[in-house]
Every structure is written in structure tokens, then in C-alpha cells.
Amino acid sequence: MDPFSISHEPAHEYHGWPETSASQLKELATSPRAYHQRFVLKTAPSKESASLSYGTLLHLWHEVGPDAFWKRVEIAPADAVTATGQFGKAAQSWLSNLPADAIPISPADAAKLKPQTDEILANPASAELLAQRADAEFNIKFTRNGHGCRCRVDGATAEVFYDLKTTRAADPASTFDYECKEWKYHLQAALYGFAAEAAGWPKKPLHFIATSNTYPYHCAVMVLPPEVMRLAERQVDELLRELDQRRALDWWSPRGYGEVIEMPSRAFIKGRGW
């Protein structure tokens, strides 16, 4: 296997590649059984949601560029959108008459996306990343300790990789550590760091553009501290080893689930006594 490769296949092709991704490691860390059902059996329920669709719009804004994006935007008439914000049957005629390169958006999404992206451009740290962008939406294949890995990079300057993260938190700088732990962004940061090194980028942390879709749409550029990165790098290596072992044994239950487990007593203990 080649040490690394960089390419620009679209996202739907990238997601079909056999190499291990950050999303897969996050799923394995959450539940080996869930990993097996989603990525091996492919029987897991879809993760499609309104928030994911909105995130796709944000990434398209980034990929196309602010000026070109808004020139292509077509905001749907109110009667073409369902109560959940999706395009309903009434939208089909409207959609069929749009230019081929149009970007259809619901009124609600447009009302959030414009001020949110304006704040990204108003923040000097995120604006500098976008201004210095050398590439965007590109794929890297690489090996880590003999294990084939992959990542899809939102954007890169000559110095760092960066990734856009949408959050409902009004103050992302003060809550990003909790979101990072909940959504396991530290595993992504570690895997992308390994990819950057393999591809010849400097050893610098992944920069997260944490952008709020809640008024007043604050934006913060965040990096993980060195001690968290060291922990994340160890966890990624451990998960890759675990994945190899589970594939070899075809064993997908969490650790200990094949044995009799003694219940923890913490729910019955108050302070130091019963």
C-alpha cells in the first residue's frame, strides 16, 4: 500500500472506501456492535437529519466560496417547505425550474446561514484560515502502523488542516471541550494529524472552526491542548489495534459483555456510606 495519496473524489465515493475513517473510530469507541452493524452489515439506521443537511450547506458555502455561493442560492417560497423545514411535494415544480447550478435553500436555513457565515468571515482567526486556503474538500489515504486509514479534509493552508463544526451552543468557545468529548472530535484531530504528517504537512493541531447556528452566531477557532492530543493519539492507535483484533475474531460485543457482570454499586452509595 502506498504511504499516502491525495485526491479529490466527491464525498459519496470517499465514504465507500475500505480504509478506516475518523467516523468509524468514533463509532467503534462508542459501541463495537454499532460499528459492526453500520460499517460491516450496513443494517444500522440512517444518520440523516435536518442538522446534517444544514451542515452540508455550510460545507458547500466553504467549498464554493462566499460570493459564488450566494449568487447561486435560490430561496424556496414558504409554501414549498414543510413544517420540519424540508422541501415538500409543493416544491417539486419550483425545483424543476431552477438553473442547473442553483443551490436551493429553505427560508429558515437562509435566515441562519447568512449571519452565521458572515460571522465566520468577521472573525480574524477563521477569516485568515479561509484566506490562506491552499486546498479544500480533499481526501487522504495513508497507513498508520500498517493499518489503512483515510480522512476527508474540509480545508488546509500551507501550515494546518482545519475543519468546520456547527454547534447549537451560543458561546462555542466556552463549551467546545464538552462537545469535543461528547462527539469524540479528539479522535478526529488525532487521525487527521497522522494524515497531515504522512502527507508532509507540519506537525500542528487540527484547527476547528466552531460556528454557532444560534443567535448571535459566534464563531471561535479552537485547537486541542497537547495533553489531550497525546491522549487522543494513544486512543486512535488502541482503536486501530482493537479493530484488527475484532475483525480477526469476528467479535463485536463490548468488552466484558460475554461474561457475567457484577453491577456497579455507585447508584446505591451516598457519599462514603450507604
C-alpha positions in Angstrom: 0.0 0.0 0.0 1.3 3.5 -0.8 2.4 5.6 2.2 -0.3 8.2 1.3 -2.3 9.6 -1.6 -4.2 12.9 -2.0 -7.2 13.1 -4.3 -10.5 15.0 -4.8 -13.1 12.3 -5.4 -16.6 13.5 -4.2 -17.9 12.7 -0.7 -20.1 9.8 -1.8 -17.2 8.0 -3.4 -14.9 8.7 -0.4 -17.4 7.2 2.0 -17.3 3.9 0.1 -13.6 3.4 0.5 -12.5 0.4 2.7 -9.9 2.3 4.7 -10.7 3.3 8.3 -12.1 6.8 8.9 -12.5 9.0 12.0 -16.2 8.4 11.9 -15.6 4.7 12.1 -13.2 5.0 15.0 -15.8 7.2 16.8 -18.5 4.5 16.3 -16.1 1.8 17.5 -15.3 3.7 20.6 -19.0 4.2 21.3 -20.1 0.6 20.6 -18.3 -2.2 18.7 -21.7 -3.6 17.9 -22.9 -0.3 16.4 -19.7 -0.2 14.3 -20.4 -3.8 13.0 -24.0 -3.0 12.1 -23.2 0.3 10.4 -20.0 -0.4 8.6 -19.9 -4.2 8.1 -23.5 -5.4 8.0 -24.8 -2.0 6.8 -28.0 -2.5 8.7 -27.8 0.5 11.0 -30.5 3.2 10.7 -29.5 6.2 8.7 -28.0 9.2 10.4 -29.6 11.7 8.0 -31.1 14.6 9.9 -32.0 18.3 9.4 -28.8 19.3 11.2 -26.7 17.1 8.9 -28.4 18.7 5.9 -27.7 22.1 7.2 -24.1 21.2 7.8 -23.9 20.1 4.1 -25.0 23.7 3.1 -22.3 25.2 5.3 -19.6 23.0 3.8 -20.9 23.8 0.3 -20.6 27.5 1.2 -17.0 26.9 2.2 -16.2 24.8 -0.9 -17.8 27.1 -3.5 -16.7 30.3 -1.8 -18.9 33.0 -0.2 -19.6 35.2 -3.3 -20.2 32.4 -5.7 -22.3 30.5 -3.2 -24.8 33.3 -2.6 -25.0 34.1 -6.3 -26.3 30.6 -6.8 -28.7 30.5 -3.9 -32.4 30.2 -4.6 -34.6 30.6 -1.5 -37.7 28.5 -1.6 -41.2 30.0 -1.4 -42.8 29.5 2.0 -45.4 27.1 0.7 -42.7 24.8 -0.8 -41.3 23.9 2.7 -42.8 21.5 5.2 -43.2 22.3 8.9 -40.0 20.4 9.6 -38.1 22.6 7.1 -37.8 20.1 4.3 -38.8 20.5 0.7 -42.3 19.0 0.3 -44.3 17.9 -2.8 -45.2 21.6 -3.5 -41.5 22.3 -4.0 -41.1 19.9 -7.0 -42.3 22.3 -9.6 -40.2 25.1 -8.2 -37.1 22.9 -8.0 -37.5 21.6 -11.6 -37.4 25.2 -12.9 -34.2 26.2 -11.2 -30.9 26.6 -13.1 -28.7 23.5 -13.1 -26.2 25.0 -10.7 -28.7 26.6 -8.3 -28.4 25.9 -4.6 -32.0 25.7 -3.2 -32.4 26.7 0.4 -35.3 26.9 2.7 -36.2 30.4 4.1 -35.3 29.2 7.6 -31.9 27.9 6.6 -31.1 31.0 4.7 -32.0 33.2 7.6 -29.5 31.3 9.8 -26.8 30.6 7.2 -26.2 34.2 6.1 -25.5 35.7 9.5 -23.6 32.6 10.6 -21.2 32.7 7.6 -20.9 36.4 8.0 -19.6 35.8 11.5 -17.0 33.3 10.2 -15.7 35.9 7.8 -15.8 38.6 10.6 -13.6 36.5 12.9 -10.0 37.3 12.1 -8.8 33.8 13.0 -11.3 31.9 10.8 -11.1 34.5 8.1 -7.3 34.1 7.9 -7.7 30.3 7.5 -10.1 30.8 4.6 -8.0 33.5 3.0 -4.9 31.3 3.2 -6.7 28.1 2.0 -4.5 26.0 -0.3 -7.0 23.2 -0.9 -10.5 22.2 0.2 -12.6 19.1 0.4 -9.8 16.7 -0.4 -9.2 13.1 0.6 -6.1 11.5 2.1 -5.3 7.8 2.2 -2.4 6.8 4.4 -1.1 4.0 6.7 -0.8 4.1 10.4 1.1 1.1 11.9 0.3 -0.9 8.9 -3.5 -0.1 9.1 -5.1 1.6 6.1 -6.7 4.9 7.1 -8.5 7.8 5.3 -9.7 11.3 6.0 -11.6 14.0 4.2 -10.2 17.4 4.9 -12.5 20.4 4.9 -9.6 22.8 4.2 -5.9 23.3 4.5 -3.4 26.1 4.4 0.3 25.5 3.9 0.6 25.1 7.6 -2.5 23.5 9.1 -5.6 21.4 8.4 -9.0 22.9 9.5 -12.5 21.5 10.0 -15.9 23.3 10.3 -18.1 22.3 13.2 -21.6 23.6 13.5 -22.9 23.9 17.1 -26.2 25.0 18.7 -24.2 26.4 21.6 -24.4 30.2 21.7 -20.9 30.5 23.0 -18.8 27.8 21.3 -15.5 28.8 22.9 -16.8 28.1 26.4 -18.5 24.8 25.5 -16.3 23.2 22.8 -14.4 21.0 25.3 -17.7 19.3 26.3 -18.8 18.9 22.6 -15.3 17.6 21.8 -15.7 14.9 24.4 -19.3 14.1 23.5 -18.7 13.9 19.7 -15.2 12.5 20.0 -13.6 15.3 18.0 -10.3 14.5 19.7 -10.2 11.2 17.8 -10.7 13.1 14.5 -8.0 15.6 15.5 -5.5 12.8 16.1 -6.3 10.8 12.9 -6.1 14.0 10.8 -2.8 14.8 12.5 -1.4 11.5 11.4 -2.7 12.1 7.9 -1.1 15.6 7.8 2.3 14.2 8.8 2.0 11.4 6.2 1.3 14.0 3.5 4.1 16.3 4.5 2.3 19.0 6.4 3.9 20.4 9.6 3.0 18.7 12.8 0.4 21.1 14.0 -3.0 20.5 15.6 -6.2 20.4 13.6 -8.0 23.8 13.8 -11.7 23.6 14.4 -13.8 26.4 13.1 -16.6 26.1 15.7 -19.5 28.1 14.3 -22.8 28.6 16.2 -26.1 28.5 14.3 -27.8 30.2 17.2 -28.1 34.0 17.6 -25.7 35.9 17.7 -23.9 33.3 15.7 -20.5 33.4 17.4 -17.5 31.7 15.8 -14.4 30.5 17.5 -11.3 28.8 16.2 -10.3 26.0 18.6 -7.3 23.7 18.9 -6.9 20.8 21.4 -4.3 21.2 24.1 -1.1 19.0 23.8 -2.1 16.7 26.7 -5.5 15.9 25.0 -3.8 15.3 21.7 -1.4 12.9 23.3 -4.3 11.0 24.8 -6.2 11.1 21.6 -3.2 9.7 19.6 -2.9 6.8 22.0 -6.6 6.1 21.8 -6.5 6.1 18.0 -3.7 3.6 18.0 -5.5 1.4 20.5 -8.7 1.5 18.5 -6.9 0.5 15.3 -5.4 -2.4 17.1 -8.8 -3.3 18.6 -10.4 -3.1 15.2 -7.8 -5.5 13.7 -8.5 -8.0 16.6 -12.2 -7.8 16.3 -12.1 -8.4 12.6 -9.9 -11.4 13.1 -12.1 -12.9 15.8 -15.4 -11.6 14.3 -16.3 -10.5 17.8 -18.3 -7.3 18.2 -19.7 -7.2 21.7 -18.3 -4.6 24.1 -15.6 -5.8 26.5 -17.0 -7.9 29.3 -20.4 -8.5 27.6 -19.6 -12.2 27.1 -19.3 -12.7 30.8 -21.4 -12.4 34.0 -21.0 -8.8 35.1 -21.3 -7.6 38.7 -23.4 -4.5 38.8 -21.7 -1.3 40.0 -22.8 -0.1 43.4 -22.4 3.6 42.7 -26.2 4.2 42.4 -26.7 2.9 45.9 -23.9 4.7 47.6 -24.3 8.2 49.0 -21.0 9.9 49.9 -18.9 7.5 51.9 -21.6 5.2 53.2 -24.9 3.6 52.4 
